[in-house]
Amino acid sequence: MAARDSSRVFAALGDPTRLRLLAKLGEGNGSSIASLTAGSKLTRQAITKHLGVLRKAGLIRGRRRGRERLFALQPAALDRARRSLDDISRQWDEALVRLKALAER
């Protein structure tokens, strides 16, 4: 995952509202802004802004259905982010092993 792509994904995931939206979008095949706003104190405008951040990060996609736009989770972007974190974790593990070996010498 390129550094620019991963920074957008992690920045998007760093907001609790966007995490809740992703959870809702992960439950189905597509949700409209109206359905995402239902039961929330957020305005349609606020939801739209958050969806824009998620879309730019590649975490969701939107498609037209009649007069409304349906948004859906793009799981591939989350998989790439997970793999990126796995790579970083592996690098740290290897660095700690080297540090331990150096300290024990």
Legacy VTK file of the C-alpha trace (Angstrom):
# vtk DataFile Version 3.0
C-alpha trace
ASCII
DATASET POLYDATA
POINTS 105 float
0.000 0.000 0.000
1.495 3.340 -1.022
2.218 5.771 1.798
-0.246 8.341 0.449
-3.043 5.757 0.168
-2.412 4.355 3.628
-2.295 7.796 5.227
-5.716 8.627 3.745
-7.165 5.349 4.951
-5.787 5.689 8.470
-6.842 9.351 8.678
-10.355 8.385 7.583
-10.468 5.553 10.117
-9.323 7.901 12.891
-12.746 9.525 13.213
-15.422 7.811 15.358
-18.272 9.032 13.146
-16.651 7.582 10.047
-16.006 4.304 11.867
-19.714 4.108 12.729
-20.622 4.847 9.110
-18.297 2.093 7.903
-19.876 -0.334 10.366
-23.338 0.525 9.026
-22.165 0.208 5.448
-20.607 -3.165 6.225
-24.015 -4.524 7.220
-25.594 -4.368 3.771
-25.255 -3.946 0.033
-25.769 -0.214 -0.046
-27.187 2.598 2.031
-28.535 5.997 1.116
-27.658 9.182 2.946
-31.207 9.206 4.337
-30.797 5.739 5.854
-27.344 6.617 7.233
-28.747 9.782 8.820
-31.703 7.962 10.436
-31.250 7.643 14.187
-28.301 10.003 14.141
-27.942 13.554 15.387
-25.863 14.366 12.312
-27.241 16.336 9.392
-27.325 15.059 5.835
-24.616 17.597 5.049
-22.338 16.231 7.787
-22.920 12.637 6.646
-22.150 13.680 3.067
-18.883 15.268 4.161
-17.818 12.130 6.063
-18.778 9.927 3.109
-16.589 12.102 0.881
-13.583 11.468 3.118
-14.276 7.727 3.112
-14.692 7.715 -0.671
-11.425 9.606 -1.260
-9.670 7.071 0.965
-11.076 4.262 -1.192
-13.057 2.775 1.688
-16.485 3.166 0.073
-18.027 3.576 -3.341
-21.236 5.257 -4.405
-23.615 4.349 -7.201
-26.773 5.918 -8.457
-30.108 4.181 -8.077
-32.859 6.380 -9.408
-32.725 9.717 -7.626
-30.610 8.539 -4.722
-27.027 7.477 -4.342
-26.240 4.264 -2.504
-22.937 3.861 -0.695
-21.217 0.550 -0.012
-18.104 -0.590 1.800
-15.027 -1.431 -0.276
-13.476 -4.239 1.793
-10.344 -4.387 -0.378
-9.182 -1.032 1.020
-9.505 -2.341 4.578
-7.630 -5.500 3.610
-4.767 -3.405 2.188
-4.668 -1.308 5.370
-4.573 -4.467 7.496
-1.721 -5.861 5.416
0.127 -2.574 5.783
-0.220 -2.783 9.575
0.879 -6.421 9.471
4.023 -5.384 7.572
4.796 -2.648 10.098
4.226 -5.068 12.972
6.545 -7.623 11.387
9.242 -4.959 10.914
8.992 -3.951 14.566
9.145 -7.578 15.698
12.285 -8.107 13.639
13.850 -4.902 14.979
13.118 -5.946 18.572
14.671 -9.368 17.979
17.822 -7.678 16.627
17.883 -5.241 19.571
17.518 -8.089 22.067
20.338 -10.040 20.402
22.541 -6.950 20.477
21.755 -6.259 24.133
22.491 -9.877 25.121
25.939 -9.831 23.500
LINES 1 106
105 0 1 2 3 4 5 6 7 8 9 10 11 12 13 14 15 16 17 18 19 20 21 22 23 24 25 26 27 28 29 30 31 32 33 34 35 36 37 38 39 40 41 42 43 44 45 46 47 48 49 50 51 52 53 54 55 56 57 58 59 60 61 62 63 64 65 66 67 68 69 70 71 72 73 74 75 76 77 78 79 80 81 82 83 84 85 86 87 88 89 90 91 92 93 94 95 96 97 98 99 100 101 102 103 104
